[in-house]
Amino acid sequence: MTTPAILLILLSAGIHVSWNLVGKRSASSVAFFWLANCFGVLLLLPVLLIYGEAAFRIPVPVWILLAATGFFEALYYASLAKAYRSGEMSIAYPLARAFPILFVAAATALLGKGERVSALSLAGMLLVFTGCVLLPLENPANVRLGDYLNPAAGLAVLAAVGTAGYSMVDDQALRFLRELPQTNLPALEAALIYSFWQALSAVLFLLPLCCLTRRKRLELTETLRTSSRSAFWMGAGIYAGYILVLVAMAFVRDISYVVAFRQTSIPLGMLVGVMLLKERAYPLKFIGSGVIFVGLVMVGVG
């Protein structure tokens, strides 16, 4: 793995944690995440101008997959917003980042689409599970069911389901864009065009969640009035971080190293929660985050 790739991925991880910090500090609402994605769509509009007709030459199977990814992205953002509202970032963030790797590995194995899982990856998955068990334990001598069965943890896992869903859908959609004769797009061009339509799909699926009730509509109006600047920076962070990862992929021979290095955001997200948000600091929170990080690196490399 080259130095430019490492630097780009580390920068992307820092941006990912930063926009999550903005989301947590902004009283996390679905309306706020919707507005951030709206700004993301606006920032990606130049893709349409740059690629012109190619940006609209999308096969029907990809349009269907774009609808699916919009649903999963809406599930992810809505669940993450509520997880941050009801719990600590230093717990919700590592859980939301760790579980998708396990879900994707399990889904690909069950569907018979993945290669045989290596011993290193299996050991890494066991470490990830162990870290997730340790993470909420403030007092290991007094383990309570409530440490695990609480809204914040459940919503973080639901956000992970959304991440796993759109990750698998996006992988299939980008394969279509790169390989079908009528598109035949280079990898980076396909990813940039797809990211615009992906962002637009997420906005469309999130919109009903912001307008279903009068209270939600009032919340959306208040968000537009008071939080537009924060939402802009969050939207810029969401898609800038994603594009940096796409660029980093051009500097590596094995994509698994990109997946592994991106997990540096997990201990960083936990530290941000403890140090900047003044959340609870206890030994097993640090140990659990570290174990999750090591496990995910093993899964990525294995």
Number of C-alpha atoms within 10 A of each C-alpha: 14 10 11 14 21 18 13 22 28 20 16 25 23 18 22 23 24 20 21 22 21 16 23 22 14 18 16 22 24 24 27 29 24 26 25 26 27 20 22 26 23 15 16 21 14 12 17 15 10 11 13 11 10 17 19 12 11 17 14 9 12 19 15 12 20 24 19 20 27 24 20 25 27 27 23 25 25 25 25 31 25 20 29 27 19 17 18 20 29 29 27 26 29 26 29 28 23 25 25 21 22 19 16 19 19 14 16 13 14 10 8 10 10 13 8 8 13 12 12 16 19 17 15 25 24 18 22 29 18 15 26 22 16 20 26 21 19 16 12 10 7 8 12 11 7 10 15 16 10 13 15 24 24 17 25 29 24 23 31 28 23 25 26 25 22 24 18 15 20 21 11 14 22 19 13 20 25 18 13 11 9 13 17 13 18 11 16 15 17 20 21 19 23 21 22 21 22 23 24 21 23 26 24 17 20 24 16 12 16 24 15 10 11 10 11 17 16 14 18 21 14 14 22 15 10 10 17 16 13 19 27 20 16 27 25 22 23 22 23 18 21 19 18 19 21 19 16 21 22 14 17 17 11 13 15 16 20 24 19 20 19 24 23 21 24 26 23 20 26 25 20 19 23 20 13 9 15 12 17 13 15 14 12 19 24 18 15 26 28 21 24 31 27 20 26 31 25 22 28 22 18 17
